[in-house]
Amino acid sequence: MRIVNIHLRLLEYPLETPFYPAWLPGYPQTAHRVHLLTLETDEGIKGYAAGVAFMREGSGLQQLLMPFLFGRDPMQVEEVVQIARSATFLGLRLWWIEMAFWDIIGKAVGQPVYRLLGGYQERVKAYASTGELQSPEQRLDYIAEIYQMGIRAVKLRFHHWDWREDLKVAEAVRLRYPDIEIMVDANMGWRVAGMAPAPQWDVATAAQVAQALAELGARWLEEPLDKHDYEGYRRLREKSPIPIASGEMNQDLHEFREYLTRDALDVLQPDVALSGGILTGKKIAAMAEAFGKQVAPHLGLMGWDSPRTCS
């Protein structure tokens, strides 16, 4: 079986109202865009994968991928990982294309991918995520909707200049819903300059936040520092009374190895579209198991602040 056709499209759909992501201060997002990759084999099997697009930066990506993927055996996933790894030297994150190969493999053998990877269950626990900074009253309205749906865990965003403003939201949620599990994402792992100023925590600030969240029984504090500040994460974890999570913007094995060998995290959060693909994601999970750490894979979905989508 070989890849005989490669097609890449930019999909775009407008949002009903502008979305103001906490992790991109100053950016009113009016549409959601993805690159949709379709690979077709000589046996007529099609595999699909999608990667997030900011604008139209992937306009020449189909031509770039053609010589690397055309004629390739889709069963040889490890080779695709090596191709995506090579692309990082050009500043490209192409890990997400690997998912199209798993899609083909699963269809060829008639099994879902989780079984091919050795998974023993088809359901995992999920929580409702949020994306915008909102007032306590606005956030409680959202929690009320997801609570009616039976969801008992939510992830809140902290990204005000004064984190105590964010804490007011967490306190309001805990007071109104004492049984709901709270996680907090600071989105300090990566920064986009040029749109608006954004806060940046140091270890001392993150430790203060962790202490305040511990009093609310928070499940974890996510991305309180830069994604490559491994030493900072180590020092923070020594001080923090709650678990520290990170990794969605890190990539490949060596970056997660740094977290593990430094004992810098409690929860690793690889994103298979950003961190190395499904195969590398499984390898990262194996590394975490060897170090006695938890894994909560990251997945970016549209629908934050709407009860229609939970992740």
SETOR-551477 format. One record per residue (C-alpha): residue number from 1; residue in one letter; x, y, z negated. Coordinates in Angstrom, 1 decimal. Last residue first. Layout:
// SETOR-551477
+-----+------+--------+--------+--------+
: seq : type :     xx :     yy :     zz :
+-----+------+--------+--------+--------+
: NUM :    a :      X :      Y :      Z :
...
+-----+------+--------+--------+--------+
// end
This chain:
// SETOR-551477
+-----+------+--------+--------+--------+
: seq : type :     xx :     yy :     zz :
+-----+------+--------+--------+--------+
: 311 :    s :  -12.0 :   19.0 :  -26.4 :
: 310 :    c :  -15.6 :   20.1 :  -26.3 :
: 309 :    t :  -17.5 :   21.6 :  -23.4 :
: 308 :    r :  -21.2 :   22.6 :  -23.2 :
: 307 :    p :  -21.3 :   24.2 :  -26.6 :
: 306 :    s :  -19.7 :   27.4 :  -25.2 :
: 305 :    d :  -17.0 :   29.3 :  -26.9 :
: 304 :    w :  -14.4 :   27.5 :  -24.8 :
: 303 :    g :  -16.1 :   25.9 :  -21.7 :
: 302 :    m :  -13.1 :   25.4 :  -19.4 :
: 301 :    l :  -10.9 :   22.5 :  -20.3 :
: 300 :    g :   -7.2 :   22.2 :  -21.4 :
: 299 :    l :   -6.3 :   18.8 :  -22.9 :
: 298 :    h :   -3.8 :   18.3 :  -25.7 :
: 297 :    p :   -3.0 :   14.9 :  -26.9 :
: 296 :    a :   -3.3 :   14.5 :  -30.7 :
: 295 :    v :   -0.3 :   12.3 :  -31.8 :
: 294 :    q :    0.6 :   11.5 :  -35.4 :
: 293 :    k :    4.1 :   10.9 :  -36.7 :
: 292 :    g :    5.7 :    7.9 :  -38.3 :
: 291 :    f :    9.0 :    8.4 :  -36.4 :
: 290 :    a :    8.6 :    5.2 :  -34.3 :
: 289 :    e :    5.0 :    6.1 :  -33.7 :
: 288 :    a :    6.1 :    9.5 :  -32.4 :
: 287 :    m :    8.5 :    7.9 :  -29.9 :
: 286 :    a :    5.7 :    5.6 :  -28.7 :
: 285 :    a :    3.4 :    8.6 :  -28.2 :
: 284 :    i :    6.1 :   10.4 :  -26.2 :
: 283 :    k :    6.4 :    7.3 :  -24.0 :
: 282 :    k :    2.7 :    7.2 :  -23.5 :
: 281 :    g :    2.7 :   10.9 :  -22.5 :
: 280 :    t :    5.6 :   10.2 :  -20.1 :
: 279 :    l :    3.4 :    7.7 :  -18.3 :
: 278 :    i :    0.4 :   10.0 :  -18.2 :
: 277 :    g :    2.3 :   13.0 :  -16.8 :
: 276 :    g :    5.3 :   14.9 :  -18.2 :
: 275 :    s :    4.3 :   17.7 :  -20.5 :
: 274 :    l :    2.0 :   19.9 :  -18.5 :
: 273 :    a :   -0.8 :   17.7 :  -17.1 :
: 272 :    v :   -0.2 :   15.0 :  -19.6 :
: 271 :    d :   -0.5 :   17.5 :  -22.5 :
: 270 :    p :    1.7 :   16.5 :  -25.4 :
: 269 :    q :    0.4 :   17.4 :  -28.9 :
: 268 :    l :    2.7 :   16.0 :  -31.6 :
: 267 :    v :    1.3 :   16.2 :  -35.1 :
: 266 :    d :    3.5 :   16.3 :  -38.3 :
: 265 :    l :    6.2 :   18.5 :  -36.8 :
: 264 :    a :    9.8 :   19.5 :  -37.4 :
: 263 :    d :   11.4 :   16.2 :  -38.6 :
: 262 :    r :   14.6 :   17.4 :  -36.8 :
: 261 :    t :   14.9 :   14.2 :  -34.8 :
: 260 :    l :   11.2 :   14.3 :  -34.0 :
: 259 :    y :   10.9 :   17.9 :  -32.8 :
: 258 :    e :   14.0 :   17.6 :  -30.7 :
: 257 :    r :   12.9 :   14.3 :  -29.2 :
: 256 :    f :    9.8 :   16.1 :  -28.1 :
: 255 :    e :   11.9 :   18.4 :  -26.0 :
: 254 :    h :   14.0 :   15.6 :  -24.7 :
: 253 :    l :   11.1 :   13.5 :  -23.5 :
: 252 :    d :    9.6 :   15.9 :  -20.9 :
: 251 :    q :    7.7 :   19.1 :  -21.4 :
: 250 :    n :    6.7 :   21.5 :  -24.2 :
: 249 :    m :    3.6 :   23.6 :  -23.6 :
: 248 :    e :    1.2 :   21.3 :  -25.5 :
: 247 :    g :    3.8 :   20.5 :  -28.1 :
: 246 :    s :    2.6 :   21.7 :  -31.5 :
: 245 :    a :    1.1 :   20.7 :  -34.9 :
: 244 :    i :    2.0 :   21.5 :  -38.5 :
: 243 :    p :    0.3 :   19.6 :  -41.3 :
: 242 :    i :   -0.8 :   21.5 :  -44.4 :
: 241 :    p :    1.1 :   22.6 :  -47.5 :
: 240 :    s :    3.8 :   24.2 :  -45.3 :
: 239 :    k :    7.2 :   25.0 :  -46.7 :
: 238 :    e :    9.3 :   22.1 :  -45.4 :
: 237 :    r :    7.2 :   22.2 :  -42.2 :
: 236 :    l :    8.2 :   25.9 :  -41.7 :
: 235 :    r :   11.9 :   25.2 :  -41.9 :
: 234 :    r :   11.7 :   22.4 :  -39.3 :
: 233 :    y :    9.4 :   24.5 :  -37.1 :
: 232 :    g :   12.0 :   27.3 :  -37.2 :
: 231 :    e :   14.7 :   24.9 :  -36.3 :
: 230 :    y :   12.7 :   23.6 :  -33.3 :
: 229 :    d :   12.0 :   27.1 :  -32.0 :
: 228 :    h :   11.5 :   25.9 :  -28.4 :
: 227 :    k :    7.7 :   26.1 :  -28.4 :
: 226 :    d :    7.7 :   29.5 :  -30.1 :
: 225 :    l :    6.0 :   29.5 :  -33.5 :
: 224 :    p :    2.6 :   29.0 :  -35.1 :
: 223 :    e :    1.6 :   26.4 :  -32.4 :
: 222 :    e :   -1.1 :   24.6 :  -34.4 :
: 221 :    l :   -1.9 :   24.8 :  -38.1 :
: 220 :    w :   -3.6 :   21.5 :  -39.2 :
: 219 :    r :   -6.6 :   20.0 :  -41.0 :
: 218 :    a :   -7.6 :   23.1 :  -42.9 :
: 217 :    g :   -8.8 :   22.6 :  -46.5 :
: 216 :    l :   -9.7 :   26.2 :  -47.0 :
: 215 :    e :   -7.0 :   26.7 :  -49.6 :
: 214 :    a :   -4.6 :   25.1 :  -47.2 :
: 213 :    l :   -5.4 :   27.7 :  -44.7 :
: 212 :    a :   -4.1 :   30.5 :  -46.9 :
: 211 :    q :   -0.9 :   28.5 :  -47.5 :
: 210 :    a :   -0.5 :   27.8 :  -43.8 :
: 209 :    v :   -1.0 :   31.5 :  -43.0 :
: 208 :    q :    1.7 :   32.5 :  -45.4 :
: 207 :    a :    4.1 :   29.9 :  -44.0 :
: 206 :    a :    3.5 :   31.2 :  -40.5 :
: 205 :    t :    4.4 :   34.7 :  -41.7 :
: 204 :    a :    7.6 :   33.6 :  -43.3 :
: 203 :    v :    8.6 :   31.5 :  -40.2 :
: 202 :    d :    8.1 :   34.4 :  -37.8 :
: 201 :    w :    4.9 :   35.2 :  -36.0 :
: 200 :    q :    4.5 :   37.0 :  -32.8 :
: 199 :    p :    1.6 :   39.3 :  -32.1 :
: 198 :    a :    0.7 :   40.3 :  -28.6 :
: 197 :    p :    1.2 :   43.5 :  -26.5 :
: 196 :    a :   -0.9 :   43.6 :  -23.3 :
: 195 :    m :   -0.7 :   42.4 :  -19.7 :
: 194 :    g :    3.1 :   42.4 :  -19.0 :
: 193 :    a :    4.4 :   39.5 :  -21.0 :
: 192 :    v :    2.9 :   35.9 :  -21.1 :
: 191 :    r :    3.9 :   34.1 :  -24.3 :
: 190 :    w :    4.3 :   30.5 :  -25.1 :
: 189 :    g :    4.1 :   28.5 :  -28.3 :
: 188 :    m :    2.5 :   31.3 :  -30.3 :
: 187 :    n :   -1.1 :   30.1 :  -29.6 :
: 186 :    a :   -2.2 :   30.5 :  -33.3 :
: 185 :    d :   -4.4 :   27.4 :  -33.2 :
: 184 :    v :   -6.3 :   26.6 :  -36.4 :
: 183 :    m :   -8.1 :   23.4 :  -37.3 :
: 182 :    i :  -11.2 :   23.2 :  -39.4 :
: 181 :    e :  -13.2 :   20.1 :  -40.4 :
: 180 :    i :  -16.9 :   20.8 :  -41.2 :
: 179 :    d :  -18.3 :   19.7 :  -44.5 :
: 178 :    p :  -18.3 :   23.1 :  -46.3 :
: 177 :    y :  -20.2 :   24.7 :  -43.4 :
: 176 :    r :  -21.3 :   28.2 :  -44.3 :
: 175 :    l :  -18.3 :   29.0 :  -46.7 :
: 174 :    r :  -15.8 :   27.2 :  -44.5 :
: 173 :    v :  -17.0 :   29.0 :  -41.4 :
: 172 :    a :  -16.9 :   32.4 :  -43.1 :
: 171 :    e :  -13.4 :   31.7 :  -44.5 :
: 170 :    a :  -12.1 :   30.7 :  -41.1 :
: 169 :    v :  -13.5 :   33.9 :  -39.6 :
: 168 :    k :  -12.0 :   36.1 :  -42.4 :
: 167 :    l :   -8.7 :   34.4 :  -41.7 :
: 166 :    d :   -8.5 :   35.9 :  -38.3 :
: 165 :    e :   -8.6 :   39.4 :  -39.8 :
: 164 :    r :   -5.9 :   38.2 :  -42.2 :
: 163 :    w :   -3.8 :   37.4 :  -39.3 :
: 162 :    d :   -3.1 :   41.1 :  -38.7 :
: 161 :    w :   -2.2 :   41.6 :  -35.1 :
: 160 :    h :   -5.0 :   39.3 :  -34.2 :
: 159 :    h :   -4.2 :   36.0 :  -32.7 :
: 158 :    f :   -5.7 :   33.2 :  -34.8 :
: 157 :    r :   -8.0 :   30.9 :  -32.8 :
: 156 :    l :  -10.3 :   28.3 :  -34.3 :
: 155 :    k :  -10.5 :   24.6 :  -33.7 :
: 154 :    v :  -13.8 :   22.9 :  -34.7 :
: 153 :    a :  -14.8 :   19.6 :  -36.3 :
: 152 :    r :  -18.2 :   18.2 :  -37.3 :
: 151 :    i :  -19.9 :   17.9 :  -34.0 :
: 150 :    g :  -23.5 :   16.6 :  -34.3 :
: 149 :    m :  -25.0 :   18.6 :  -31.5 :
: 148 :    q :  -26.7 :   20.9 :  -34.2 :
: 147 :    y :  -23.2 :   21.6 :  -35.5 :
: 146 :    i :  -22.1 :   22.7 :  -32.0 :
: 145 :    e :  -24.8 :   25.4 :  -31.9 :
: 144 :    a :  -24.4 :   26.6 :  -35.5 :
: 143 :    i :  -20.6 :   26.8 :  -34.9 :
: 142 :    y :  -21.2 :   29.2 :  -32.0 :
: 141 :    d :  -23.4 :   31.5 :  -34.1 :
: 140 :    l :  -20.9 :   31.3 :  -36.9 :
: 139 :    r :  -18.2 :   32.6 :  -34.5 :
: 138 :    q :  -20.3 :   35.6 :  -33.6 :
: 137 :    e :  -20.9 :   36.5 :  -37.2 :
: 136 :    p :  -17.2 :   36.0 :  -38.2 :
: 135 :    s :  -16.2 :   38.3 :  -35.4 :
: 134 :    q :  -14.6 :   36.8 :  -32.2 :
: 133 :    l :  -11.2 :   36.1 :  -30.8 :
: 132 :    e :  -11.7 :   34.0 :  -27.7 :
: 131 :    g :  -10.9 :   30.4 :  -26.9 :
: 130 :    t :  -12.8 :   28.0 :  -29.1 :
: 129 :    s :  -12.5 :   24.2 :  -29.3 :
: 128 :    a :  -15.0 :   21.6 :  -30.4 :
: 127 :    y :  -13.5 :   18.5 :  -31.8 :
: 126 :    a :  -13.0 :   15.0 :  -30.5 :
: 125 :    k :  -12.7 :   11.5 :  -31.9 :
: 124 :    v :  -11.7 :    8.8 :  -29.4 :
: 123 :    r :  -13.8 :    6.4 :  -27.3 :
: 122 :    e :  -12.8 :    3.8 :  -24.7 :
: 121 :    q :  -11.0 :    1.5 :  -27.1 :
: 120 :    y :   -8.1 :   -1.0 :  -26.9 :
: 119 :    g :   -5.6 :    0.9 :  -24.8 :
: 118 :    g :   -2.9 :   -1.1 :  -23.1 :
: 117 :    l :   -1.9 :    1.4 :  -20.5 :
: 116 :    l :   -3.8 :   -0.4 :  -17.8 :
: 115 :    r :   -6.8 :   -0.4 :  -20.2 :
: 114 :    y :   -6.6 :    3.4 :  -20.5 :
: 113 :    v :   -6.4 :    3.7 :  -16.8 :
: 112 :    p :   -9.8 :    2.2 :  -16.1 :
: 111 :    q :   -9.7 :   -1.1 :  -14.2 :
: 110 :    g :  -10.7 :   -2.2 :  -10.7 :
: 109 :    v :   -7.2 :   -3.1 :   -9.6 :
: 108 :    a :   -7.0 :   -0.7 :   -6.7 :
: 107 :    k :   -9.2 :    1.9 :   -8.3 :
: 106 :    g :   -7.0 :    2.0 :  -11.4 :
: 105 :    i :   -3.8 :    2.2 :   -9.3 :
: 104 :    i :   -5.2 :    5.0 :   -7.2 :
: 103 :    d :   -6.2 :    7.1 :  -10.2 :
: 102 :    w :   -2.8 :    6.4 :  -11.8 :
: 101 :    f :   -1.2 :    7.9 :   -8.6 :
: 100 :    a :   -3.5 :   10.9 :   -8.8 :
:  99 :    m :   -2.4 :   11.5 :  -12.4 :
:  98 :    e :    1.2 :   11.9 :  -11.3 :
:  97 :    i :    0.3 :   15.2 :   -9.7 :
:  96 :    w :   -0.1 :   16.8 :  -13.1 :
:  95 :    w :    3.7 :   16.7 :  -13.8 :
:  94 :    l :    4.2 :   19.3 :  -11.2 :
:  93 :    r :    5.5 :   22.1 :  -13.4 :
:  92 :    l :    7.7 :   24.1 :  -11.0 :
:  91 :    g :   10.7 :   26.3 :  -12.1 :
:  90 :    l :   12.9 :   24.9 :   -9.2 :
:  89 :    f :   14.8 :   22.8 :  -11.7 :
:  88 :    t :   11.5 :   21.6 :  -13.0 :
:  87 :    a :   10.8 :   20.0 :   -9.6 :
:  86 :    s :   13.4 :   17.3 :  -10.3 :
:  85 :    r :   11.3 :   16.1 :  -13.3 :
:  84 :    a :    8.3 :   16.0 :  -11.1 :
:  83 :    i :   10.2 :   13.8 :   -8.6 :
:  82 :    q :   11.5 :   11.6 :  -11.4 :
:  81 :    v :    8.0 :   11.1 :  -12.7 :
:  80 :    v :    6.8 :   10.1 :   -9.3 :
:  79 :    e :    9.5 :    7.5 :   -9.2 :
:  78 :    e :    8.3 :    6.1 :  -12.5 :
:  77 :    v :    4.8 :    5.8 :  -11.0 :
:  76 :    q :    5.8 :    3.1 :   -8.5 :
:  75 :    m :    2.3 :    1.7 :   -7.8 :
:  74 :    p :    1.6 :    4.6 :   -5.4 :
:  73 :    d :    4.1 :    3.2 :   -2.9 :
:  72 :    r :    5.4 :    6.3 :   -1.1 :
:  71 :    g :    4.8 :    6.9 :    2.6 :
:  70 :    f :    4.2 :   10.6 :    2.1 :
:  69 :    l :    5.0 :   11.7 :   -1.4 :
:  68 :    f :    8.3 :   13.6 :   -1.3 :
:  67 :    p :    8.2 :   14.8 :    2.3 :
:  66 :    m :    4.6 :   16.1 :    1.8 :
:  65 :    l :    4.9 :   17.7 :   -1.6 :
:  64 :    l :    6.4 :   21.0 :   -0.4 :
:  63 :    q :    4.0 :   21.3 :    2.5 :
:  62 :    q :    1.1 :   20.8 :    0.1 :
:  61 :    l :    2.5 :   23.3 :   -2.3 :
:  60 :    g :    2.6 :   26.2 :    0.0 :
:  59 :    s :   -0.4 :   28.1 :   -1.4 :
:  58 :    g :    0.3 :   27.0 :   -5.0 :
:  57 :    e :    0.7 :   30.5 :   -6.3 :
:  56 :    r :   -2.8 :   31.4 :   -5.3 :
:  55 :    m :   -4.0 :   32.8 :   -8.7 :
:  54 :    f :   -3.5 :   31.3 :  -12.1 :
:  53 :    a :   -3.9 :   27.7 :  -11.0 :
:  52 :    v :   -4.4 :   24.7 :  -13.4 :
:  51 :    g :   -3.6 :   21.3 :  -12.0 :
:  50 :    a :   -6.0 :   18.7 :  -10.7 :
:  49 :    a :   -5.5 :   15.1 :   -9.7 :
:  48 :    y :   -7.3 :   12.7 :   -7.3 :
:  47 :    g :   -6.6 :    9.3 :   -5.9 :
:  46 :    k :   -8.2 :    8.0 :   -2.7 :
:  45 :    i :   -8.2 :    4.4 :   -1.6 :
:  44 :    g :   -8.5 :    3.8 :    2.1 :
:  43 :    e :   -6.1 :    0.9 :    2.3 :
:  42 :    d :   -3.5 :    3.0 :    4.1 :
:  41 :    t :   -3.6 :    5.2 :    1.0 :
:  40 :    e :   -5.1 :    8.7 :    0.4 :
:  39 :    l :   -3.8 :   11.3 :   -2.0 :
:  38 :    t :   -6.0 :   14.2 :   -2.9 :
:  37 :    l :   -4.7 :   17.1 :   -5.0 :
:  36 :    l :   -7.0 :   19.7 :   -6.4 :
:  35 :    h :   -5.3 :   23.0 :   -7.5 :
:  34 :    v :   -7.4 :   24.7 :  -10.1 :
:  33 :    r :   -9.0 :   28.1 :  -10.6 :
:  32 :    h :  -11.4 :   29.5 :  -13.1 :
:  31 :    a :  -12.8 :   33.0 :  -12.5 :
:  30 :    t :  -13.3 :   36.3 :  -14.2 :
:  29 :    q :  -10.5 :   36.1 :  -16.8 :
:  28 :    p :  -10.2 :   39.5 :  -18.5 :
:  27 :    y :   -6.5 :   39.6 :  -19.4 :
:  26 :    g :   -5.4 :   42.0 :  -22.1 :
:  25 :    p :   -4.2 :   39.4 :  -24.6 :
:  24 :    l :   -3.5 :   36.1 :  -22.9 :
:  23 :    w :   -3.5 :   33.4 :  -25.7 :
:  22 :    a :   -6.8 :   34.7 :  -27.1 :
:  21 :    p :   -8.5 :   34.1 :  -23.8 :
:  20 :    y :  -10.9 :   36.9 :  -22.8 :
:  19 :    f :  -13.5 :   35.4 :  -20.6 :
:  18 :    p :  -15.5 :   37.6 :  -18.3 :
:  17 :    t :  -19.2 :   36.7 :  -17.8 :
:  16 :    e :  -20.8 :   34.2 :  -15.5 :
:  15 :    l :  -17.4 :   32.8 :  -14.6 :
:  14 :    p :  -16.6 :   32.6 :  -10.9 :
:  13 :    y :  -15.5 :   29.3 :   -9.3 :
:  12 :    e :  -12.2 :   28.6 :   -7.6 :
:  11 :    l :  -10.8 :   25.4 :   -6.1 :
:  10 :    l :   -7.5 :   25.6 :   -4.3 :
:   9 :    r :   -7.1 :   22.6 :   -2.1 :
:   8 :    l :   -4.3 :   20.1 :   -1.5 :
:   7 :    h :   -4.4 :   17.2 :    0.9 :
:   6 :    i :   -1.9 :   14.3 :    1.3 :
:   5 :    n :   -2.5 :   11.4 :    3.7 :
:   4 :    v :   -0.7 :    8.2 :    4.3 :
:   3 :    i :    0.4 :    7.1 :    0.8 :
:   2 :    r :    1.4 :    3.4 :    1.0 :
:   1 :    m :    0.0 :    0.0 :    0.0 :
+-----+------+--------+--------+--------+
// end
